[in-house]
Amino acid sequence: MAEARTGAVLALHQGAVTELVLNRPDHLNAIDEEVGRHLRAALAMVEGDRNCRCLVLTGAGRGFCAGQALPGPDDPEQLPPDIGGLVRDRYNPLVLQIRHLQIPVVAAVNGPASGAGFALALAADLRVAAEDAWFSCGFSRIGLVPDTGSSFFLTRYLGLPRAIQLAMSGERISARAAAELGFVAEVFPRGSFVSDYRAFAQDLANGPTRAYALTKTALNASLTSTLEEQLEFEADSQQEASETHDFAEGLQAFHEKRRAAFTGK
């Protein structure tokens, strides 16, 4: 596996899968200015890589991401008074970059995912988790409100009553409970977590990734479209998908009773 370092973010490349690893393990990968800046740069790199067909976002060490780095009382780098500006400049662009990527994005949650870290996991298309990982909205515990898209995603994934309860309580949600709630796709044993999530990502990378991109766009559009608009969007997307090499290959494989060899073209 080839490795590239962009500051506090590692980029690991294996075939058509790229892993972006938040790399502040001593701080549970909490996001400071450097991590935020380098993660944006790494996501831009992935967006421009035509060979990448699946992205994995994970964390180094024992945590996925503890959210915004919170300084101690004697820390010279304090939070700015314009917290809203920090959210707009650091976190909102990250969420939009993740959502706009035209490939499957998997959050491989290897440990605690709290606050903005929880929100980044929610922004991914799919989440897999180690059996001892946990999630927490967390903002209410320090007197703040959900940001980084978490109010948007929680409501849509869980419904309003459950989203309100999780946001206000800040409770920890185990990986198993998250799977039961439906926002974690798979829970893997700790001992095989890395190999399991890599196999999960590779399976996605082997799929019809152009169709996946159109599917993502259609599902995202459905959040704000009328039924009539969505039906028309589906028809346009289906036309585009039907003109791909992958559709021709999928149809031929169906007739030949074999597994399709998709290329994402």
SULZIBEL-V897961 format. One record per residue. RES is the residue in three letters. BURIAL is I if it has 16 or more other ideal C-beta (glycine too) atoms within 10 Angstrom, else O. D_CENTER is the distance of its C-alpha to the mean C-alpha in Angstrom with 1 decimal. Layout:
RES	BURIAL	D_CENTER
RES	BURIAL	D_CENTER
//
This chain:
MET	O	21.1
ALA	O	21.4
GLU	O	20.2
ALA	O	20.0
ARG	O	19.7
THR	I	18.7
GLY	O	20.0
ALA	I	17.9
VAL	I	15.1
LEU	I	15.9
ALA	I	15.0
LEU	I	16.0
HIS	I	17.1
GLN	O	18.4
GLY	O	19.5
ALA	I	17.0
VAL	I	14.0
THR	I	12.7
GLU	I	11.2
LEU	I	10.6
VAL	I	12.0
LEU	I	12.6
ASN	I	16.4
ARG	I	18.3
PRO	O	19.0
ASP	O	22.1
HIS	I	20.3
LEU	I	17.4
ASN	I	15.3
ALA	I	16.1
ILE	I	15.3
ASP	I	18.6
GLU	O	19.7
GLU	O	19.5
VAL	I	16.0
GLY	I	14.8
ARG	I	17.1
HIS	I	16.2
LEU	I	12.5
ARG	I	13.3
ALA	O	15.8
ALA	I	13.7
LEU	I	11.2
ALA	O	14.6
MET	I	15.9
VAL	I	13.3
GLU	O	14.0
GLY	O	17.6
ASP	O	17.5
ARG	O	18.9
ASN	O	19.0
CYS	I	15.2
ARG	I	14.2
CYS	I	10.9
LEU	I	8.4
VAL	I	7.4
LEU	I	6.2
THR	I	8.9
GLY	I	12.0
ALA	I	15.7
GLY	I	18.3
ARG	O	18.2
GLY	I	15.3
PHE	I	11.5
CYS	I	12.1
ALA	I	15.0
GLY	I	14.1
GLN	I	16.7
ALA	I	19.5
LEU	O	22.5
PRO	O	25.9
GLY	O	28.9
PRO	O	32.1
ASP	O	33.6
ASP	O	30.6
PRO	O	31.8
GLU	O	28.3
GLN	O	28.0
LEU	O	25.6
PRO	O	26.9
PRO	O	28.7
ASP	O	26.6
ILE	O	23.5
GLY	O	22.6
GLY	O	22.9
LEU	I	20.6
VAL	O	17.9
ARG	O	18.6
ASP	O	18.9
ARG	I	16.2
TYR	I	13.3
ASN	O	13.7
PRO	O	13.5
LEU	I	10.2
VAL	I	8.7
LEU	O	10.9
GLN	I	10.2
ILE	I	6.5
ARG	I	8.0
HIS	O	11.1
LEU	I	10.2
GLN	O	12.5
ILE	I	11.0
PRO	I	8.7
VAL	I	5.1
VAL	I	5.1
ALA	I	4.4
ALA	I	8.2
VAL	I	9.6
ASN	I	13.1
GLY	I	14.7
PRO	I	14.8
ALA	I	11.9
SER	I	13.9
GLY	I	14.3
ALA	I	11.9
GLY	I	10.1
PHE	I	9.7
ALA	I	8.8
LEU	I	5.9
ALA	I	4.7
LEU	I	6.1
ALA	I	4.8
ALA	I	2.2
ASP	I	5.6
LEU	I	6.5
ARG	I	6.9
VAL	I	9.9
ALA	I	12.0
ALA	I	15.3
GLU	O	18.2
ASP	I	18.9
ALA	I	15.6
TRP	I	15.5
PHE	I	13.8
SER	I	15.7
CYS	I	15.5
GLY	I	18.2
PHE	I	19.3
SER	I	22.5
ARG	O	23.7
ILE	O	24.5
GLY	O	25.6
LEU	O	22.7
VAL	O	20.7
PRO	I	17.0
ASP	I	15.3
THR	I	12.1
GLY	I	11.7
SER	I	12.1
SER	I	15.5
PHE	I	14.3
PHE	I	11.5
LEU	I	13.7
THR	I	16.7
ARG	O	15.4
TYR	O	13.9
LEU	I	16.9
GLY	O	19.7
LEU	O	21.5
PRO	O	23.7
ARG	O	21.1
ALA	I	18.7
ILE	O	21.8
GLN	O	22.7
LEU	I	19.5
ALA	I	19.3
MET	O	23.0
SER	O	23.4
GLY	I	20.5
GLU	I	21.0
ARG	O	19.2
ILE	I	17.6
SER	I	18.0
ALA	I	15.7
ARG	O	18.4
ALA	O	18.7
ALA	I	15.0
ALA	I	15.6
GLU	O	18.8
LEU	O	17.2
GLY	O	15.0
PHE	I	11.4
VAL	I	11.2
ALA	O	12.2
GLU	O	14.0
VAL	I	15.6
PHE	I	17.1
PRO	O	20.2
ARG	O	19.9
GLY	O	22.3
SER	O	20.5
PHE	I	16.9
VAL	O	16.3
SER	O	18.3
ASP	I	16.8
TYR	I	13.1
ARG	I	14.5
ALA	O	16.7
PHE	I	14.0
ALA	I	12.1
GLN	I	15.6
ASP	O	16.5
LEU	I	13.9
ALA	I	15.1
ASN	I	18.6
GLY	I	18.1
PRO	I	19.2
THR	I	16.3
ARG	I	18.3
ALA	I	18.6
TYR	I	14.9
ALA	I	14.5
LEU	I	17.4
THR	O	16.0
LYS	I	12.8
THR	O	15.2
ALA	I	17.6
LEU	O	15.5
ASN	O	14.2
ALA	O	17.9
SER	O	19.1
LEU	O	18.0
THR	O	20.8
SER	O	23.1
THR	O	26.4
LEU	O	27.2
GLU	O	29.4
GLU	O	26.9
GLN	I	24.3
LEU	O	27.0
GLU	O	27.9
PHE	I	24.3
GLU	O	24.1
ALA	O	27.4
ASP	O	26.5
SER	I	23.2
GLN	O	25.2
GLN	O	27.9
GLU	O	25.5
ALA	I	24.0
SER	O	27.6
GLU	O	28.6
THR	I	26.2
HIS	O	27.4
ASP	I	24.9
PHE	I	26.6
ALA	O	30.0
GLU	I	28.9
GLY	I	27.4
LEU	O	30.7
GLN	O	32.8
ALA	O	31.0
PHE	O	31.5
HIS	O	35.2
GLU	O	35.6
LYS	O	33.9
ARG	O	31.5
ARG	O	27.8
ALA	I	26.6
ALA	O	25.7
PHE	I	23.1
THR	O	22.6
GLY	I	20.2
LYS	O	23.3
//
